[in-house]
Amino acid sequence: MESGLNSTPITTNQRLVIVKYNAGNIQSVLYALERIGVEALVTDDHAQIKAADKVIFPGVGEASSAMRYLNERGLSDVLKQLTQPVLGICLGMQLMCRHSEENDTTCLGIFDEPVKQFKPLDATIKVPQIGWNNIYQLKTNLFAHLKEESYCYFVHGYYAATGGHTIATTDYVHPYSAALHKNNFYGVQFHPEKSATVGEQILKNFISLI
Amino acid sequence: MSSVAVNIDRGLTKRIIPCLDIKDGRTVKGTNFVDLRDAGDPVELGAFYAQQGADELVFLDITATVEKRKTLSELVNKISHHINIPFTVGGGIVSVEDVSVLLQNGADKISVNSAAFKRPALIRELEKDFGSQCVVLAIDTKKEADGEWYVYLNGGRVKTDTRCIDWAKEAVDLGAGEILLTSMNHDGTKQGFALDITKTLSAILPVPVIASGGGGNMQHFVDVFNEGAADAALAASIFHFKEIAIPDLKNYLHQQHIKVRI
């Protein structure tokens, strides 16, 4: 199924930073990078984040408490002003949007797409979505070497609508953004760090971005 | 069936979850994986399942003695370094501190069972600190002569007077994000999953239900997804003893128009 993907580790001398804040799953991203042979620094230090070649902004958690934490520590402004490639993951991606319905939270405003709560009309559809789903209409080199309809692992109760920045789409209840892109900023709703070889390829692609 | 056109090309898949029992850092049940260097090594066995297409893994620690907890957190750390799919850790978890250590070491979810029944506030505490997405409530249940399903504790040794359905609803209200439902009537029989209680819970709960106990052939998995409306199915020995290979199972489910990741 994923036999076309390159399983060898990649080599890089880039300085990779994972943004440390009050959200979970940061270790998982660090370990996933290790599995593909890449070291990263987990830090909330402004200078270290600004100086990095690439920045990963992960997260599992709740939007308003995460934004409050980022604002109080000046990390919001640091993140918005970054010019190197930035990859937001799950909550990280949602925080890069302008607003989240999760506790009516004003977010970083990098992507215009609003973050809304799943409201299935059919009571048999569970929220949050937990599990593997397809991504399609793949755009940009973040998805290089990947097939349309590849499977990724999702865990979330809120979603970013589709819009001009959508570079991958997925369906649960309705179509929505599986990934967003604007300038140097990328965001993915799914967890590449937990998405088997597909996820590893996406992380490698991010590291290979110029 | 011909009148119903089901589009299974896109959307959430059903999940196949192998369960590994762990004691003192080793897998417990014997296996006949001749192609593994060390089938007793949970990391190597887990990585094998991940490579075979397992959607998640569950590691259930049956050591359950305090002095061995460190062994478990070290093992979880090793697993999270090597395995590229989500995994749940359960067994002997009684506190927020227990969970914090496991999550810090890279577990994606934890499962609680007897301790949560004895002190339901534990679920609320875990949900508050870590989010419901990582709180799996495991329920061991047995259908009694009166036709009702009751909750059992301590690995099925202690009967309670609480109905499974009541405890499941309460636990989800408290913040459980998934239910791992094991039917003691079916576990180990290889005669199929408990379709009725699985379907009942799946219909009333707003969270996913993982069916466990009784899977003996590939049709049983079809039945638990179609008739039982399970979101995921968990099994142990049929995978460990290679009675069913995960790629074969997934191909079979796909042929039966059940959406799986292949």
Interface residues (C-beta under 8 A of the other chain):
Chain A: M1 G24 N25 Q27 S28 Y31 A32 E34 R35 V60 G61 E62 A123 T124 K126 V127 P128 Q129 I130 G131 W132 N133 N134 Y136 E149 Y151 Y153 F154 V155 T170 D171 Y172 H191 E193 K194 S195 A196 T197 G199 E200
Chain B: D9 R10 G11 L12 T13 R15 A50 G53 D55 S80 H81 H82 N84 I85 P86 L103 Q104 N105 G106 D108 F130 G131 S132 Q133 C134 G177 E178 S202 A203 L205 P206 V207 P208 A229 D231 A232 R261 I262
